Amino acid sequence: MNDMQELTEQILKFRDARDWKQFHNSKDMAISLVLEATEFLEHFQWKTEAEVLDHIKDNRAQLGDELADILYWVLLLSHDMDVDIKASFMAKMEKNARKYPVDKAKGTHKKYTELHDI
């Protein structure tokens, strides 16, 4: 069993022990994912770059908690939707490599649509 499968199994045990599957439809889980992502984002709101760097250094545990909450919903959604998240991730990275070839994307923040001749 790989790490993601182990994490997913732990999530399922947690959820099933509390009989929460009945509440976990795709819409509400997607909303929960976004809510957790916004809780992570709140750590950076209204801070300068220097303040962000200090905040990261001083709040790694809290940031880790928020990232773990995001991962929880990603893994649970992918399980319940029968999406192989590892395969999806690898396929997406291949797509990204084609959209952002090193020779055109290196050192620039341009979107892929700006990198290619259209």
N, CA and C atoms as an extended XYZ file, in Angstrom:
354
Properties=species:S:1:pos:R:3:atomname:S:1:resname:S:1:resid:I:1 pbc="F F F"
N         0.855       -1.180        0.000 N   MET     1
C         0.000        0.000        0.000 CA  MET     1
C         0.897        1.238        0.000 C   MET     1
N         0.560        2.216       -0.837 N   ASN     2
C         1.374        3.427       -0.876 CA  ASN     2
C         0.894        4.446        0.162 C   ASN     2
N         1.658        5.506        0.314 N   ASP     3
C         1.357        6.516        1.335 CA  ASP     3
C        -0.031        7.123        1.171 C   ASP     3
N        -0.418        7.432       -0.070 N   MET     4
C        -1.726        8.049       -0.271 CA  MET     4
C        -2.851        7.075        0.075 C   MET     4
N        -2.664        5.810       -0.242 N   GLN     5
C        -3.669        4.816        0.126 CA  GLN     5
C        -3.778        4.701        1.649 C   GLN     5
N        -2.653        4.738        2.312 N   GLU     6
C        -2.658        4.677        3.777 CA  GLU     6
C        -3.367        5.886        4.373 C   GLU     6
N        -3.085        7.059        3.847 N   LEU     7
C        -3.756        8.262        4.333 CA  LEU     7
C        -5.259        8.189        4.071 C   LEU     7
N        -5.636        7.726        2.892 N   THR     8
C        -7.052        7.605        2.560 CA  THR     8
C        -7.736        6.608        3.488 C   THR     8
N        -7.098        5.492        3.757 N   GLU     9
C        -7.668        4.502        4.685 CA  GLU     9
C        -7.874        5.109        6.069 C   GLU     9
N        -6.926        5.907        6.514 N   GLN    10
C        -7.053        6.563        7.815 CA  GLN    10
C        -8.235        7.533        7.810 C   GLN    10
N        -8.407        8.261        6.727 N   ILE    11
C        -9.536        9.188        6.598 CA  ILE    11
C       -10.852        8.416        6.634 C   ILE    11
N       -10.917        7.321        5.892 N   LEU    12
C       -12.154        6.530        5.850 CA  LEU    12
C       -12.494        5.955        7.222 C   LEU    12
N       -11.505        5.472        7.938 N   LYS    13
C       -11.747        4.956        9.299 CA  LYS    13
C       -12.271        6.067       10.202 C   LYS    13
N       -11.673        7.228       10.102 N   PHE    14
C       -12.099        8.377       10.893 CA  PHE    14
C       -13.549        8.723       10.583 C   PHE    14
N       -13.859        8.844        9.297 N   ARG    15
C       -15.208        9.204        8.873 CA  ARG    15
C       -16.222        8.128        9.263 C   ARG    15
N       -15.883        6.880        8.989 N   ASP    16
C       -16.831        5.798        9.238 CA  ASP    16
C       -17.099        5.594       10.718 C   ASP    16
N       -16.104        5.814       11.563 N   ALA    17
C       -16.299        5.679       13.010 CA  ALA    17
C       -17.315        6.698       13.519 C   ALA    17
N       -17.459        7.792       12.804 N   ARG    18
C       -18.385        8.861       13.210 CA  ARG    18
C       -19.689        8.859       12.407 C   ARG    18
N       -19.816        7.912       11.491 N   ASP    19
C       -20.999        7.798       10.643 CA  ASP    19
C       -21.274        9.097        9.889 C   ASP    19
N       -20.220        9.675        9.316 N   TRP    20
C       -20.338       10.944        8.603 CA  TRP    20
C       -20.526       10.782        7.104 C   TRP    20
N       -20.363        9.578        6.574 N   LYS    21
C       -20.499        9.410        5.125 CA  LYS    21
C       -21.857        9.918        4.634 C   LYS    21
N       -22.872        9.783        5.466 N   GLN    22
C       -24.217       10.228        5.084 CA  GLN    22
C       -24.277       11.722        4.748 C   GLN    22
N       -23.334       12.486        5.249 N   PHE    23
C       -23.302       13.933        4.999 CA  PHE    23
C       -22.358       14.317        3.855 C   PHE    23
N       -21.621       13.350        3.363 N   HIS    24
C       -20.528       13.647        2.438 CA  HIS    24
C       -20.915       13.464        0.981 C   HIS    24
N       -21.749       14.359        0.484 N   ASN    25
C       -22.025       14.368       -0.950 CA  ASN    25
C       -20.940       15.211       -1.629 C   ASN    25
N       -20.809       15.033       -2.922 N   SER    26
C       -19.723       15.699       -3.661 CA  SER    26
C       -19.765       17.214       -3.523 C   SER    26
N       -20.948       17.789       -3.589 N   LYS    27
C       -21.071       19.247       -3.494 CA  LYS    27
C       -20.553       19.755       -2.150 C   LYS    27
N       -21.009       19.156       -1.071 N   ASP    28
C       -20.607       19.650        0.244 CA  ASP    28
C       -19.141       19.376        0.541 C   ASP    28
N       -18.619       18.276        0.030 N   MET    29
C       -17.191       18.018        0.214 CA  MET    29
C       -16.354       19.015       -0.593 C   MET    29
N       -16.811       19.355       -1.798 N   ALA    30
C       -16.099       20.360       -2.593 CA  ALA    30
C       -16.117       21.716       -1.890 C   ALA    30
N       -17.247       22.051       -1.303 N   ILE    31
C       -17.336       23.298       -0.533 CA  ILE    31
C       -16.363       23.253        0.644 C   ILE    31
N       -16.308       22.121        1.334 N   SER    32
C       -15.387       21.988        2.470 CA  SER    32
C       -13.939       22.150        2.031 C   SER    32
N       -13.603       21.610        0.874 N   LEU    33
C       -12.250       21.759        0.348 CA  LEU    33
C       -11.911       23.234        0.148 C   LEU    33
N       -12.817       23.964       -0.461 N   VAL    34
C       -12.577       25.391       -0.706 CA  VAL    34
C       -12.520       26.167        0.606 C   VAL    34
N       -13.376       25.839        1.549 N   LEU    35
C       -13.354       26.521        2.847 CA  LEU    35
C       -12.017       26.309        3.550 C   LEU    35
N       -11.513       25.083        3.502 N   GLU    36
C       -10.207       24.821        4.122 CA  GLU    36
C        -9.095       25.581        3.395 C   GLU    36
N        -9.193       25.661        2.078 N   ALA    37
C        -8.186       26.411        1.316 CA  ALA    37
C        -8.223       27.889        1.681 C   ALA    37
N        -9.420       28.421        1.929 N   THR    38
C        -9.503       29.833        2.312 CA  THR    38
C        -8.975       30.056        3.727 C   THR    38
N        -9.132       29.062        4.608 N   GLU    39
C        -8.535       29.185        5.942 CA  GLU    39
C        -7.018       29.247        5.832 C   GLU    39
N        -6.454       28.477        4.912 N   PHE    40
C        -5.018       28.539        4.661 CA  PHE    40
C        -4.642       29.919        4.118 C   PHE    40
N        -5.436       30.412        3.189 N   LEU    41
C        -5.170       31.706        2.564 CA  LEU    41
C        -5.233       32.856        3.560 C   LEU    41
N        -6.080       32.742        4.564 N   GLU    42
C        -6.190       33.808        5.570 CA  GLU    42
C        -4.870       34.095        6.268 C   GLU    42
N        -4.008       33.104        6.339 N   HIS    43
C        -2.704       33.305        6.983 CA  HIS    43
C        -1.858       34.346        6.260 C   HIS    43
N        -2.172       34.603        4.998 N   PHE    44
C        -1.351       35.498        4.185 CA  PHE    44
C        -2.015       36.834        3.886 C   PHE    44
N        -3.297       36.925        4.153 N   GLN    45
C        -4.039       38.141        3.813 CA  GLN    45
C        -3.488       39.348        4.553 C   GLN    45
N        -3.313       40.434        3.828 N   TRP    46
C        -2.920       41.747        4.332 CA  TRP    46
C        -1.497       41.795        4.873 C   TRP    46
N        -0.694       40.809        4.580 N   LYS    47
C         0.692       40.809        5.049 CA  LYS    47
C         1.627       41.194        3.909 C   LYS    47
N         2.671       41.900        4.264 N   THR    48
C         3.725       42.183        3.292 CA  THR    48
C         4.527       40.905        3.084 C   THR    48
N         5.392       40.905        2.081 N   GLU    49
C         6.220       39.712        1.834 CA  GLU    49
C         7.084       39.388        3.054 C   GLU    49
N         7.624       40.398        3.698 N   ALA    50
C         8.439       40.162        4.900 CA  ALA    50
C         7.588       39.575        6.027 C   ALA    50
N         6.386       40.105        6.196 N   GLU    51
C         5.484       39.574        7.227 CA  GLU    51
C         5.077       38.139        6.926 C   GLU    51
N         4.882       37.830        5.654 N   VAL    52
C         4.541       36.462        5.261 CA  VAL    52
C         5.675       35.514        5.637 C   VAL    52
N         6.896       35.892        5.328 N   LEU    53
C         8.038       35.030        5.654 CA  LEU    53
C         8.148       34.804        7.156 C   LEU    53
N         7.949       35.846        7.945 N   ASP    54
C         7.968       35.699        9.401 CA  ASP    54
C         6.810       34.822        9.879 C   ASP    54
N         5.650       35.031        9.299 N   HIS    55
C         4.464       34.268        9.691 CA  HIS    55
C         4.671       32.780        9.406 C   HIS    55
N         5.226       32.457        8.266 N   ILE    56
C         5.494       31.057        7.928 CA  ILE    56
C         6.443       30.450        8.954 C   ILE    56
N         7.506       31.177        9.251 N   LYS    57
C         8.498       30.680       10.208 CA  LYS    57
C         7.880       30.451       11.585 C   LYS    57
N         6.991       31.349       12.008 N   ASP    58
C         6.420       31.295       13.348 CA  ASP    58
C         5.159       30.437       13.457 C   ASP    58
N         4.595       30.011       12.320 N   ASN    59
C         3.295       29.323       12.351 CA  ASN    59
C         3.270       28.051       11.512 C   ASN    59
N         4.391       27.365       11.421 N   ARG    60
C         4.459       26.154       10.585 CA  ARG    60
C         3.434       25.107       11.010 C   ARG    60
N         3.225       24.920       12.288 N   ALA    61
C         2.275       23.909       12.753 CA  ALA    61
C         0.853       24.252       12.313 C   ALA    61
N         0.464       25.512       12.458 N   GLN    62
C        -0.879       25.928       12.025 CA  GLN    62
C        -1.034       25.808       10.515 C   GLN    62
N        -0.008       26.210        9.778 N   LEU    63
C        -0.052       26.085        8.324 CA  LEU    63
C        -0.126       24.613        7.927 C   LEU    63
N         0.617       23.785        8.619 N   GLY    64
C         0.558       22.340        8.374 CA  GLY    64
C        -0.821       21.781        8.636 C   GLY    64
N        -1.471       22.253        9.703 N   ASP    65
C        -2.848       21.820        9.997 CA  ASP    65
C        -3.785       22.174        8.849 C   ASP    65
N        -3.659       23.384        8.337 N   GLU    66
C        -4.536       23.810        7.248 CA  GLU    66
C        -4.262       23.016        5.978 C   GLU    66
N        -2.995       22.786        5.665 N   LEU    67
C        -2.666       21.975        4.498 CA  LEU    67
C        -3.156       20.538        4.664 C   LEU    67
N        -3.080       20.014        5.886 N   ALA    68
C        -3.591       18.664        6.147 CA  ALA    68
C        -5.101       18.611        5.939 C   ALA    68
N        -5.807       19.659        6.351 N   ASP    69
C        -7.257       19.713        6.126 CA  ASP    69
C        -7.573       19.708        4.632 C   ASP    69
N        -6.800       20.432        3.850 N   ILE    70
C        -6.992       20.462        2.398 CA  ILE    70
C        -6.746       19.075        1.809 C   ILE    70
N        -5.654       18.452        2.232 N   LEU    71
C        -5.325       17.114        1.741 CA  LEU    71
C        -6.408       16.103        2.108 C   LEU    71
N        -6.960       16.226        3.311 N   TYR    72
C        -8.052       15.365        3.761 CA  TYR    72
C        -9.182       15.364        2.730 C   TYR    72
N        -9.625       16.555        2.353 N   TRP    73
C       -10.748       16.650        1.423 CA  TRP    73
C       -10.370       16.209        0.020 C   TRP    73
N        -9.165       16.492       -0.416 N   VAL    74
C        -8.720       16.025       -1.733 CA  VAL    74
C        -8.735       14.506       -1.786 C   VAL    74
N        -8.182       13.868       -0.767 N   LEU    75
C        -8.129       12.410       -0.759 CA  LEU    75
C        -9.516       11.791       -0.614 C   LEU    75
N       -10.350       12.390        0.220 N   LEU    76
C       -11.691       11.848        0.406 CA  LEU    76
C       -12.531       12.017       -0.866 C   LEU    76
N       -12.469       13.179       -1.468 N   LEU    77
C       -13.188       13.400       -2.727 CA  LEU    77
C       -12.715       12.435       -3.806 C   LEU    77
N       -11.410       12.294       -3.939 N   SER    78
C       -10.898       11.399       -4.984 CA  SER    78
C       -11.328        9.954       -4.714 C   SER    78
N       -11.356        9.550       -3.457 N   HIS    79
C       -11.824        8.202       -3.117 CA  HIS    79
C       -13.292        8.032       -3.484 C   HIS    79
N       -14.123        8.950       -3.006 N   ASP    80
C       -15.565        8.811       -3.200 CA  ASP    80
C       -15.979        8.980       -4.663 C   ASP    80
N       -15.192        9.702       -5.442 N   MET    81
C       -15.497        9.892       -6.864 CA  MET    81
C       -14.793        8.851       -7.734 C   MET    81
N       -14.062        7.952       -7.089 N   ASP    82
C       -13.316        6.896       -7.776 CA  ASP    82
C       -12.332        7.482       -8.793 C   ASP    82
N       -11.614        8.506       -8.342 N   VAL    83
C       -10.564        9.134       -9.140 CA  VAL    83
C        -9.226        8.673       -8.584 C   VAL    83
N        -8.393        8.114       -9.420 N   ASP    84
C        -7.043        7.725       -9.007 CA  ASP    84
C        -6.219        9.007       -8.957 C   ASP    84
N        -6.111        9.585       -7.773 N   ILE    85
C        -5.495       10.909       -7.642 CA  ILE    85
C        -4.019       10.888       -8.011 C   ILE    85
N        -3.329        9.796       -7.711 N   LYS    86
C        -1.918        9.722       -8.076 CA  LYS    86
C        -1.763        9.686       -9.599 C   LYS    86
N        -2.559        8.871      -10.279 N   ALA    87
C        -2.503        8.806      -11.742 CA  ALA    87
C        -2.929       10.140      -12.345 C   ALA    87
N        -3.950       10.764      -11.767 N   SER    88
C        -4.412       12.067      -12.257 CA  SER    88
C        -3.322       13.113      -12.099 C   SER    88
N        -2.640       13.080      -10.963 N   PHE    89
C        -1.555       14.027      -10.720 CA  PHE    89
C        -0.435       13.842      -11.740 C   PHE    89
N        -0.040       12.596      -11.969 N   MET    90
C         1.047       12.334      -12.910 CA  MET    90
C         0.652       12.768      -14.326 C   MET    90
N        -0.587       12.485      -14.723 N   ALA    91
C        -1.059       12.901      -16.051 CA  ALA    91
C        -1.089       14.421      -16.159 C   ALA    91
N        -1.510       15.076      -15.108 N   LYS    92
C        -1.560       16.544      -15.119 CA  LYS    92
C        -0.160       17.142      -15.216 C   LYS    92
N         0.809       16.537      -14.531 N   MET    93
C         2.179       17.024      -14.619 CA  MET    93
C         2.719       16.878      -16.039 C   MET    93
N         2.346       15.801      -16.722 N   GLU    94
C         2.756       15.637      -18.118 CA  GLU    94
C         2.128       16.724      -18.988 C   GLU    94
N         0.847       17.015      -18.770 N   LYS    95
C         0.182       18.094      -19.507 CA  LYS    95
C         0.871       19.429      -19.242 C   LYS    95
N         1.190       19.680      -17.961 N   ASN    96
C         1.858       20.930      -17.601 CA  ASN    96
C         3.224       21.048      -18.267 C   ASN    96
N         3.933       19.933      -18.363 N   ALA    97
C         5.249       19.954      -19.009 CA  ALA    97
C         5.121       20.331      -20.480 C   ALA    97
N         4.043       19.882      -21.125 N   ARG    98
C         3.823       20.257      -22.525 CA  ARG    98
C         3.388       21.714      -22.635 C   ARG    98
N         2.560       22.170      -21.708 N   LYS    99
C         2.080       23.551      -21.744 CA  LYS    99
C         3.175       24.544      -21.373 C   LYS    99
N         4.075       24.111      -20.513 N   TYR   100
C         5.143       24.989      -20.029 CA  TYR   100
C         6.510       24.365      -20.309 C   TYR   100
N         6.911       24.308      -21.578 N   PRO   101
C         8.231       23.732      -21.887 CA  PRO   101
C         9.330       24.593      -21.254 C   PRO   101
N        10.345       23.933      -20.774 N   VAL   102
C        11.419       24.616      -20.055 CA  VAL   102
C        12.019       25.746      -20.896 C   VAL   102
N        12.234       25.491      -22.168 N   ASP   103
C        12.898       26.506      -22.993 CA  ASP   103
C        12.070       27.783      -23.145 C   ASP   103
N        10.751       27.703      -22.924 N   LYS   104
C         9.907       28.893      -23.047 CA  LYS   104
C         9.440       29.423      -21.696 C   LYS   104
N         9.342       28.562      -20.707 N   ALA   105
C         8.749       28.955      -19.428 CA  ALA   105
C         9.760       29.296      -18.343 C   ALA   105
N        10.988       28.876      -18.519 N   LYS   106
C        11.981       29.066      -17.465 CA  LYS   106
C        12.181       30.548      -17.160 C   LYS   106
N        11.982       30.883      -15.888 N   GLY   107
C        12.234       32.246      -15.435 CA  GLY   107
C        11.125       33.243      -15.724 C   GLY   107
N         9.991       32.778      -16.231 N   THR   108
C         8.892       33.696      -16.523 CA  THR   108
C         7.613       33.222      -15.842 C   THR   108
N         6.766       34.164      -15.522 N   HIS   109
C         5.485       33.833      -14.893 CA  HIS   109
C         4.339       33.852      -15.892 C   HIS   109
N         4.659       33.937      -17.161 N   LYS   110
C         3.618       34.008      -18.192 CA  LYS   110
C         2.769       32.740      -18.197 C   LYS   110
N         1.486       32.927      -18.491 N   LYS   111
C         0.577       31.803      -18.644 CA  LYS   111
C         0.927       31.072      -19.942 C   LYS   111
N         0.624       29.792      -19.992 N   TYR   112
C         0.993       28.995      -21.160 CA  TYR   112
C         0.456       29.569      -22.469 C   TYR   112
N        -0.679       30.239      -22.415 N   THR   113
C        -1.237       30.817      -23.644 CA  THR   113
C        -0.364       31.949      -24.187 C   THR   113
N         0.470       32.504      -23.345 N   GLU   114
C         1.372       33.573      -23.777 CA  GLU   114
C         2.722       33.026      -24.231 C   GLU   114
N         2.987       31.752      -23.960 N   LEU   115
C         4.283       31.174      -24.295 CA  LEU   115
C         4.334       30.601      -25.700 C   LEU   115
N         3.192       30.234      -26.234 N   HIS   116
C         3.137       29.545      -27.519 CA  HIS   116
C         2.599       30.472      -28.583 C   HIS   116
N         3.074       30.274      -29.778 N   ASP   117
C         2.539       31.007      -30.919 CA  ASP   117
C         1.147       30.466      -31.204 C   ASP   117
N         0.191       31.375      -31.254 N   ILE   118
C        -1.201       30.953      -31.475 CA  ILE   118
C        -1.589       31.225      -32.911 C   ILE   118
